[in-house]
């Protein structure tokens, strides 16, 4: 999840309980304020009634100029003693004119006339419908929450995006960065100190990485190049020993074994030199290459080499498949894919080579899947086979990366399936 979305989600989750708490406080504060105003009016009305009754004046008529109503009932001294103060409460009152009940606020008080008689006075006035008020507040809170959420999240996202734009520029640059390829410097056109330091640190890290990569390439290339001459001389001397030294059978066998080991070293050295050249971009010339024709040539070659294994290779090719590549690198890619299938197939196994659309697929029989995460790494070997350097699939990956091809591996139906896809 992107950082801005995570911040927006957390803002919305924080705002929800805050708005709910505000709604509860607002509701009870409003109810308390309304009740205070109503209670004051009831007190004034009750005082008017008590004064008129004690002075013998005419009591006000019901609903005269107001919605107030009252009742006066005599009570005994014990009842009066048990209710010394003024009591307020909410209840439903029946309105004869409307023939329905309405919520009302009541005031109950006890007073005594000049003759010592106690009376209970109940004064009532219509009040608001609390359920309706609660529902109205709830709806307003929902709309307020949505409006506040949209405003806060929208403002936050706009401010965040504009403030974090240098970071997104750096991430975009890192997405397009490929080690060993010429790239533009890290964008650093920002006045924010932290981002300038981050961009500078990223540029320094990239520069160190490029320097180390270049040193590695030069070392591999120079070492492989310098090894060619002594390896060739050593091979020639072994050939001379086998032809002219008059060695006994045991010694000759040892020399032949040494010659095989030397041949493996020579192949390994040539492969490392080729990898260094690919990494250094020393194959700039591109032409239209027919991959189908290359597959047919390589298939005939490896059929002859591994004839004693009785490996059956089926091809499913439809005409020519032209791609724009360096011919040598295209040959390296195709030959190593096919050679890998032959080398790692048992006697009597089946190999399937097919081109579908712009995807080349090479499959060979297998029992257990390989490690798909490391299969294309240099010197990785799922199972050690004679003649394998552990660099064949690394060469395939290097060529694919240099041309932006998608190379993959999967295991299904007891087959190792390697694929290379050319973009449209």
C-alpha positions in Angstrom: 0.0 0.0 0.0 1.3 3.5 -0.9 2.2 5.8 2.0 -0.3 8.4 1.0 -3.1 5.8 1.0 -2.0 4.5 4.4 -2.0 8.0 5.8 -5.5 8.7 4.4 -6.8 5.4 5.8 -5.4 6.2 9.3 -6.9 9.8 9.1 -10.3 8.4 8.3 -10.1 5.9 11.2 -9.0 8.6 13.6 -11.7 11.1 12.5 -14.5 8.6 12.9 -14.3 8.2 16.8 -13.5 11.9 17.1 -16.7 12.9 15.2 -18.7 10.3 17.1 -17.4 11.7 20.5 -18.1 15.2 19.3 -21.7 14.2 18.3 -22.4 12.6 21.8 -21.0 15.7 23.6 -22.9 18.1 21.3 -26.2 16.1 21.8 -26.1 16.1 25.6 -24.9 19.7 25.7 -27.8 20.8 23.5 -30.3 18.8 25.5 -29.0 20.2 28.8 -29.1 23.8 27.5 -32.6 23.4 26.2 -33.7 21.9 29.5 -32.2 24.8 31.4 -34.1 27.3 29.3 -37.4 25.4 29.7 -36.8 24.9 33.4 -36.4 28.7 33.9 -39.7 29.3 32.1 -41.4 26.7 34.2 -40.1 28.3 37.4 -41.4 31.7 36.3 -44.8 30.2 35.5 -45.0 28.2 38.7 -44.1 31.4 40.8 -46.9 33.3 39.0 -49.4 30.6 39.9 -48.3 30.3 43.5 -48.4 34.1 44.0 -51.8 34.4 42.5 -53.2 31.5 44.6 -51.7 32.8 47.8 -53.0 36.4 47.1 -56.4 35.1 46.2 -56.2 36.4 42.6 -57.7 34.6 39.6 -55.5 31.8 38.4 -54.5 31.9 34.7 -56.6 29.7 32.4 -55.1 26.7 30.8 -53.1 27.5 27.6 -53.9 31.2 28.0 -51.3 32.8 25.7 -49.0 29.8 26.1 -48.7 26.1 25.7 -48.2 25.7 29.5 -50.6 23.7 31.6 -50.8 23.1 35.4 -52.6 21.1 38.1 -52.9 21.9 41.8 -53.7 19.2 44.3 -53.8 19.3 48.1 -51.4 16.9 49.9 -50.9 16.0 53.5 -48.0 17.2 55.6 -46.2 13.8 55.4 -46.2 13.9 51.6 -45.0 17.5 51.6 -42.2 16.6 54.0 -41.1 13.8 51.7 -40.9 16.2 48.7 -39.2 19.3 50.0 -37.6 20.5 46.8 -38.4 21.3 43.2 -38.4 18.3 40.9 -38.0 18.3 37.1 -38.7 15.4 34.7 -39.7 14.6 31.2 -42.9 12.7 30.4 -45.6 12.3 27.8 -48.7 14.5 28.1 -52.0 13.9 26.3 -53.2 16.8 24.2 -57.1 16.6 23.9 -57.2 19.0 21.0 -54.8 16.8 19.0 -55.9 13.6 20.5 -52.3 12.5 20.8 -49.4 12.5 23.3 -46.5 14.9 23.1 -43.3 15.1 25.0 -43.4 17.6 27.8 -41.2 19.0 30.6 -42.7 19.0 34.1 -41.9 21.0 37.2 -43.3 19.7 40.5 -43.2 21.8 43.7 -44.9 21.9 47.1 -46.2 25.1 48.6 -48.4 26.0 51.7 -51.2 28.6 52.0 -52.0 30.9 54.9 -54.2 28.2 56.5 -51.3 25.7 56.6 -52.7 23.5 53.8 -50.1 22.0 51.6 -50.5 21.8 47.8 -48.6 20.1 45.0 -48.2 22.1 41.9 -47.4 20.5 38.6 -46.5 22.7 35.7 -45.9 21.3 32.2 -44.8 22.8 28.9 -44.3 21.0 25.5 -40.8 20.3 24.6 -38.8 18.9 21.7 -38.9 15.3 20.4 -35.5 13.9 21.6 -35.7 10.9 19.2 -36.1 13.2 16.3 -33.3 15.5 17.5 -31.0 12.5 17.9 -31.9 11.2 14.4 -31.3 14.7 12.9 -27.9 15.0 14.7 -26.9 11.6 13.6 -27.6 12.4 9.9 -25.8 15.7 10.2 -22.8 14.0 11.9 -22.6 11.5 9.0 -22.6 14.3 6.4 -20.2 16.3 8.5 -17.9 13.3 8.8 -18.0 12.7 5.0 -17.4 16.3 4.3 -14.7 16.6 6.8 -13.1 13.4 5.6 -13.1 14.5 2.0 -11.7 17.9 2.9 -9.0 16.6 5.2 -8.0 13.7 3.1 -8.1 15.7 -0.1 -6.0 18.5 1.4 -3.6 16.1 3.0 -3.1 14.2 -0.2 -2.5 17.4 -2.2 0.0 18.7 0.4 1.6 15.3 0.8 2.0 14.7 -3.0 3.4 18.2 -3.6 5.8 17.8 -0.6 6.9 14.3 -1.5 7.3 14.9 -5.3 11.1 14.7 -5.0 10.8 11.3 -3.4 8.5 10.1 -6.2 11.0 11.5 -8.7 13.8 9.5 -7.0 11.7 6.3 -7.0 10.9 6.7 -10.7 14.6 7.2 -11.4 15.5 4.1 -9.4 12.8 2.0 -11.3 14.6 2.9 -14.5 18.1 2.4 -13.2 19.9 -0.6 -14.7 23.4 -1.3 -13.3 26.1 -1.1 -16.0 23.9 1.1 -18.3 24.4 4.8 -18.8 21.7 6.8 -17.0 21.0 10.4 -16.3 22.1 11.7 -12.8 19.7 11.4 -9.9 17.3 14.3 -10.1 18.0 16.8 -7.3 16.0 19.9 -8.2 14.4 20.4 -4.8 14.9 22.9 -2.0 14.0 20.5 0.8 17.2 19.7 2.7 16.2 16.1 3.6 15.4 15.2 0.0 18.6 16.8 -1.3 20.6 14.7 1.2 18.7 11.6 0.2 19.2 12.2 -3.5 22.9 12.9 -2.9 23.3 9.7 -0.9 21.5 7.8 -3.7 23.8 9.2 -6.3 26.9 8.3 -4.2 25.6 4.8 -3.8 25.0 4.4 -7.5 28.4 5.8 -8.3 30.1 3.4 -6.0 28.0 0.5 -7.4 28.9 1.5 -11.0 32.6 1.8 -10.0 32.7 -1.6 -8.4 30.8 -3.2 -11.3 33.2 -1.7 -13.7 36.1 -3.0 -11.7 34.5 -6.5 -11.6 33.9 -6.5 -15.4 37.5 -5.4 -16.1 38.9 -8.0 -13.7 36.9 -10.8 -15.3 37.7 -9.6 -18.8 41.4 -9.1 -18.1 41.8 -12.3 -16.2 39.9 -14.4 -18.8 42.0 -12.7 -21.6 45.3 -13.3 -19.8 44.4 -16.9 -19.1 43.8 -17.8 -22.8 47.5 -17.9 -23.7 48.8 -20.1 -20.9 45.8 -22.4 -21.2 46.5 -22.8 -24.9 50.1 -23.5 -24.3 49.3 -26.0 -21.6 46.8 -27.7 -23.9 49.4 -27.9 -26.7 52.0 -29.4 -24.3 49.5 -32.1 -23.2 48.9 -32.9 -26.9 52.6 -33.2 -27.4 53.0 -35.5 -24.4 50.3 -37.8 -25.7 51.8 -37.9 -29.2 55.5 -38.1 -28.5 56.3 -38.9 -24.9 55.8 -42.6 -25.1 53.8 -42.7 -21.9 52.6 -45.9 -20.3 48.9 -46.7 -20.2 48.3 -45.4 -16.6 50.2 -42.2 -17.2 48.4 -41.6 -20.5 45.1 -42.0 -18.7 46.1 -39.4 -16.1 47.1 -37.0 -18.9 43.9 -37.5 -20.7 42.0 -36.8 -17.5 44.0 -33.6 -17.1 43.3 -32.7 -20.6 39.5 -33.0 -20.0 39.8 -30.8 -16.9 41.8 -28.3 -18.9 39.1 -28.4 -21.6 36.5 -27.5 -18.9 38.7 -24.6 -17.7 39.1 -23.4 -21.3 35.4 -23.4 -21.8 34.8 -21.7 -18.5 37.3 -19.1 -19.3 35.7 -18.4 -22.7 32.3 -18.2 -21.1 33.4 -15.7 -18.5 35.1 -13.6 -21.2 31.8 -13.7 -23.2 29.8 -12.6 -20.1 32.2 -9.8 -19.5 31.8 -8.6 -23.1 28.0 -8.8 -22.9 28.1 -6.8 -19.6 30.4 -4.2 -21.2 28.1 -3.8 -24.2 30.7 -4.9 -26.8 28.0 -6.3 -29.2 26.4 -3.1 -30.5 25.7 -4.3 -34.1 22.1 -5.5 -34.5 20.6 -7.2 -37.6 17.4 -9.1 -38.4 18.0 -12.7 -37.1 15.9 -15.7 -37.9 15.5 -17.5 -34.6 13.7 -20.5 -36.2 16.7 -21.1 -38.5 19.1 -21.0 -35.6 17.0 -23.5 -33.7 17.1 -25.9 -36.6 20.9 -25.6 -36.9 21.4 -26.1 -33.2 19.0 -29.0 -33.1 20.9 -30.9 -35.8 24.3 -30.1 -34.1 23.2 -31.4 -30.7 21.4 -34.4 -32.1 24.8 -35.5 -33.5 26.7 -34.8 -30.3 24.2 -36.6 -28.1 23.2 -39.3 -30.5 24.2 -42.1 -28.2 21.6 -40.9 -25.6 18.7 -41.5 -28.0 17.1 -38.2 -27.0 14.1 -37.2 -29.1 13.7 -33.6 -29.9 10.4 -32.3 -31.3 10.2 -28.8 -32.9 7.0 -26.8 -33.4 8.1 -23.9 -35.5 5.9 -21.9 -37.9 8.0 -20.4 -40.7 10.6 -17.8 -39.8 10.8 -15.7 -36.6 12.8 -12.5 -37.2 14.1 -10.5 -34.3 16.4 -7.5 -34.1 19.5 -8.6 -32.3 23.2 -9.1 -32.5 23.6 -12.4 -34.4 26.3 -13.7 -32.1 24.3 -13.0 -29.0 21.2 -14.5 -30.5 23.2 -17.7 -31.3 24.5 -17.7 -27.7 20.9 -17.4 -26.3 19.5 -20.2 -28.5 22.4 -22.6 -28.3 22.7 -22.4 -24.5 18.9 -23.0 -24.1 19.0 -26.1 -26.3 22.3 -27.3 -25.0 21.0 -27.0 -21.4 18.1 -29.2 -22.3 20.3 -31.9 -23.9 23.0 -31.9 -21.2 20.4 -32.3 -18.4 18.2 -34.9 -20.1 18.5 -38.6 -19.4 18.9 -41.2 -22.1 15.6 -41.7 -24.0 14.2 -38.4 -22.7 12.1 -36.0 -24.8 12.8 -32.3 -25.6 10.2 -30.0 -27.0 11.1 -26.7 -28.7 8.3 -24.4 -29.9 7.7 -20.8 -30.9 4.2 -19.4 -30.1 3.7 -15.8 -30.9 6.9 -14.1 -29.8 7.8 -16.6 -27.1 10.4 -19.3 -27.5 9.9 -22.3 -25.2 12.4 -25.2 -24.6 11.2 -28.0 -22.4 12.9 -31.2 -21.3 11.8 -34.1 -19.1 12.5 -33.9 -15.4 11.5 -35.4 -12.0 11.8 -32.6 -9.5 11.6 -28.8 -10.0 14.7 -26.6 -9.9 15.1 -23.5 -7.8 13.4 -20.9 -9.9 14.9 -18.0 -7.9 18.5 -19.0 -8.5 18.4 -21.1 -11.7 19.8 -18.1 -13.8 22.5 -17.2 -11.4 26.1 -17.7 -12.4 27.7 -21.1 -11.4 24.3 -22.4 -10.2 23.9 -26.1 -11.1 20.8 -28.0 -10.1 22.6 -31.3 -10.7 26.3 -31.5 -11.8 26.7 -32.8 -15.3 29.8 -33.5 -17.4 30.4 -30.7 -19.8 28.4 -28.2 -17.8 30.0 -25.0 -16.5 27.1 -23.6 -14.6 27.1 -20.5 -16.8 24.8 -21.5 -19.7 21.6 -20.1 -18.3 23.5 -17.2 -16.9 24.5 -16.4 -20.5 20.9 -16.6 -21.5 19.9 -14.2 -18.7 22.7 -11.8 -19.6 21.7 -11.7 -23.3 18.0 -11.4 -22.4 18.7 -8.5 -19.9 20.8 -6.6 -22.5 17.8 -6.6 -24.9 15.0 -6.3 -22.4 13.7 -9.8 -23.0 11.6 -11.7 -20.4 13.2 -15.0 -19.5 11.5 -17.5 -17.2 11.4 -21.0 -15.8 8.6 -23.2 -14.5 8.0 -26.9 -13.8 4.9 -28.7 -14.9 3.8 -32.1 -16.0 7.2 -33.5 -15.2 9.0 -31.1 -17.5 11.4 -28.2 -17.0 10.1 -25.4 -19.1 12.4 -22.4 -20.0 10.9 -19.5 -22.0 12.2 -16.3 -23.6 9.7 -13.7 -24.7 10.5 -10.8 -27.1 8.5 -7.6 -26.6 6.1 -6.5 -29.4 
